[in-house]
Amino acid sequence: MAREGARRNIRHPFGARQRLTFDRHPPSCDMPRFHPEPPFEHGQATRIGVLLVNLGTPDAPTPGAVRRYLAEFLADPRVVEIPRFAWLPILHGLVLRMRPAKSAKRYALIWGKDGSPLLLHSMKQHALLRGLVSQRLKASGLPADLVAVELAMRYGSPAITGAMDKLRGAGCERILLVPLYPQYAASTTATALDAVYAHARKMRRMPALRSIDCFHDDPAYVKALAQGINDDWVRHGRPDFLVLSFHGLPRRTLDLGDPYHCHCQKTARLLAVELGLDAKQWAITFQSRFGGARWLEPYTADTLVRLAREGKARVDVACPGFVADCLETLEEIGIEARQKFIGAGGRDLHLIPCLNEHPLWIAALADIVLRNLEGWLVAPPDAAARELTTLRSKALGARS
């Protein structure tokens, strides 16, 4: 008796559907090992891809959405460097049972009518960068559409896999990876690159890949930070003290060789020089401590309490490590840290916005991208020129 066949729809990563028929127990050899390639046309001009990657955000400020996001985020071995056999039971048995509801309330405090602030700012940065890069290409005599720009989040949506497939579908055979973390850390930059490389391994036509690992001391980035702070001071006046707060990491990451702490220190020093501040007018701190282990110091919350008790009436906080406002800036600093500062006797704690869509930041990002595309930015020949070159090569081969 013939075995019944089972039909399955296999979604092509570039949008098409393939309808394949398998036996009831399909052998693994019938499944494609690599993703199918996008449709190809001879004479089609190739393009260059740029993939912007930020951390990510839940889809909604609800316990369920936050739980899904944290499950992916905190299960990353780059993020939590505790042996899997010890950490995963804690994660699923304790953390993911207790933390999502609390975190959802925090997200709800900063959630806008259009969604997550981080995602919205990232989407605007993506659109502005794409437009500015096109303008600069056109001004240089190159095709305005030579470079395709996509946005992805390491955790959540839009996913890295989908963004990579879009770039390949647009004809990109070379892709520049741009993790949007100015200071390199294994738990941010490296894990973003891990995800890209893991997906590239499944591609039949693997694109050429370049990556930017940091831009913590890029002059244009530092100037954009300084201009954003000065713009805010023009509107709101100068504070008694400026705190430059970076996201924290466990202290052992520094001992193991992660350059993040050093990168933060250099960014802070360069920014203080650009702002014309002396050592008594500013301090660097680290926020977002989690768990009982020792983290990078000094801690932001402790520093703010100390400054309030020392009589600093107004303190401003800027977060140079975040290129877009998010939970860690809007809620952790703008709400939670402000309450602690005022509770300790301070009068006003003012959060300076992140770079977001500041024109100097978008220009700096375009500079960074185009500089790292050097050697790839060559005008592709048109189809007729390529066909003529092919015919000439064939003719020369026939003569020999």
SULURFEN-V508930 format. One record per backbone hydrogen bond with DSSP energy under -0.5 kcal/mol. NH is the residue of the N-H (numbers start at 1). CO is the residue of the C=O. E is the energy in kcal/mol with one decimal. If there is no record, write none. Layout:
nh: <NH:NH>
co: <CO:CO>
e: <E:E>
This chain:
nh: <6:8:10:10:11:12:15:18:20:20:22:22:24:26:26:30:31:35:44:47:48:49:50:51:52:52:53:54:57:62:66:67:68:69:70:71:72:73:74:75:76:79:80:81:82:86:87:88:90:91:92:93:94:95:96:97:98:99:102:103:104:105:106:107:108:109:109:110:110:111:112:115:120:121:122:123:124:125:126:127:128:129:130:131:132:133:134:135:136:137:138:139:140:141:142:146:148:148:150:152:153:154:155:160:163:164:165:166:167:168:169:170:171:172:173:173:174:175:176:177:177:178:179:180:181:182:188:189:190:191:192:193:194:195:196:197:198:199:200:201:202:203:204:206:208:210:212:213:215:216:218:222:223:224:225:226:227:228:229:230:231:232:233:234:235:236:237:240:241:242:243:244:245:245:246:246:248:251:253:254:254:255:256:257:258:261:263:264:265:266:267:268:269:270:271:272:273:274:275:276:276:277:281:283:285:286:287:296:300:303:304:305:306:307:308:309:310:311:312:313:315:316:317:318:320:322:323:329:330:331:331:332:333:334:335:336:337:338:339:340:341:342:343:344:345:346:347:348:350:350:351:352:352:355:356:358:361:362:363:364:365:366:367:368:369:370:371:372:373:373:374:376:377:378:386:387:388:389:390:391:392:393:394:395:396:397:398:399:400>
co: <22:20:8:18:9:16:12:10:8:18:6:20:4:23:24:27:28:202:41:171:146:174:148:176:50:150:178:152:155:60:62:63:64:65:66:67:68:69:70:71:73:76:76:79:80:83:83:84:86:87:88:89:90:90:91:94:94:95:98:99:100:101:102:103:104:105:106:106:107:107:115:112:116:117:118:119:120:121:122:123:124:125:126:127:128:129:130:131:132:133:134:135:136:138:137:143:48:146:50:52:158:54:55:153:159:160:161:162:163:164:165:166:168:167:47:171:47:208:49:175:210:51:212:53:179:180:185:185:185:186:188:189:190:191:192:193:194:195:196:197:199:200:35:204:173:175:177:211:182:182:215:218:219:220:221:222:223:224:225:226:227:228:229:230:231:232:233:314:314:281:316:283:243:318:244:285:287:294:250:250:251:251:252:254:253:258:259:260:261:262:263:264:265:266:267:268:269:270:271:272:273:272:278:242:244:298:246:249:286:299:300:301:302:303:304:305:306:308:307:311:348:241:350:243:318:319:321:326:326:326:327:327:329:329:331:331:332:333:335:336:337:338:339:340:342:341:313:313:315:348:349:317:350:322:323:355:358:358:359:360:361:362:363:364:365:366:367:368:369:370:371:373:373:376:382:383:384:385:386:387:388:389:390:391:392:393:394:395:396>
e: <-3.2:-2.0:-0.6:-2.5:-0.6:-3.0:-2.2:-2.5:-1.6:-0.7:-2.5:-0.5:-0.7:-0.6:-0.6:-1.9:-1.3:-3.1:-2.0:-2.5:-2.7:-3.4:-2.4:-2.9:-0.6:-2.8:-2.0:-1.9:-0.6:-1.6:-2.7:-2.4:-2.0:-2.0:-3.0:-2.4:-1.5:-2.6:-3.1:-0.6:-1.2:-1.2:-2.1:-0.6:-1.1:-1.4:-2.5:-2.2:-0.7:-2.9:-2.7:-2.1:-2.0:-2.2:-3.1:-0.9:-1.7:-2.9:-0.8:-2.9:-2.6:-1.4:-1.3:-2.6:-2.3:-1.0:-0.5:-0.6:-1.2:-1.2:-2.2:-1.4:-2.5:-2.7:-2.2:-2.5:-2.0:-2.6:-2.4:-2.2:-2.7:-2.8:-2.4:-2.0:-2.4:-2.9:-1.8:-2.0:-2.3:-2.4:-2.4:-2.3:-1.2:-1.4:-2.7:-1.8:-3.0:-0.5:-2.8:-2.5:-3.2:-2.8:-2.1:-0.6:-2.0:-2.7:-2.1:-2.0:-2.0:-2.3:-2.6:-1.4:-1.7:-2.3:-1.3:-0.7:-0.8:-3.0:-3.1:-0.5:-3.0:-3.1:-0.6:-3.2:-1.5:-0.5:-1.3:-1.0:-1.5:-0.8:-1.7:-2.0:-2.5:-1.9:-1.7:-2.8:-2.5:-1.8:-2.5:-1.9:-1.5:-1.7:-0.9:-0.9:-2.7:-2.2:-2.1:-0.6:-2.3:-1.0:-1.4:-2.4:-2.5:-2.0:-2.2:-2.5:-2.6:-2.3:-2.1:-2.7:-2.8:-1.7:-2.2:-2.2:-1.4:-2.5:-2.5:-2.1:-0.9:-2.2:-2.9:-3.0:-0.8:-2.5:-0.5:-2.5:-2.2:-2.4:-1.7:-0.6:-1.1:-1.4:-1.9:-1.4:-2.8:-0.5:-2.5:-2.5:-2.2:-2.2:-2.5:-2.5:-2.3:-2.7:-2.4:-2.6:-2.1:-2.3:-2.0:-0.7:-0.8:-2.6:-2.1:-1.5:-2.4:-2.3:-2.8:-2.4:-2.3:-2.1:-2.4:-2.0:-2.1:-2.5:-2.1:-2.0:-1.5:-1.2:-2.4:-0.8:-2.1:-2.5:-2.6:-2.5:-0.5:-1.6:-0.5:-0.7:-2.8:-0.5:-1.6:-2.2:-0.6:-2.4:-1.4:-2.9:-1.9:-1.1:-2.0:-1.7:-2.4:-2.7:-2.3:-1.3:-1.6:-2.3:-1.8:-2.6:-2.4:-0.5:-0.5:-2.8:-0.6:-0.7:-1.6:-2.7:-0.8:-2.1:-2.3:-2.2:-3.0:-2.2:-2.3:-2.5:-2.6:-2.8:-2.3:-1.6:-0.6:-0.7:-1.0:-2.4:-1.1:-2.2:-2.2:-2.5:-2.3:-2.2:-2.2:-2.4:-2.4:-2.2:-2.3:-2.5:-2.6:-2.0:-2.1:-1.9:-1.7>
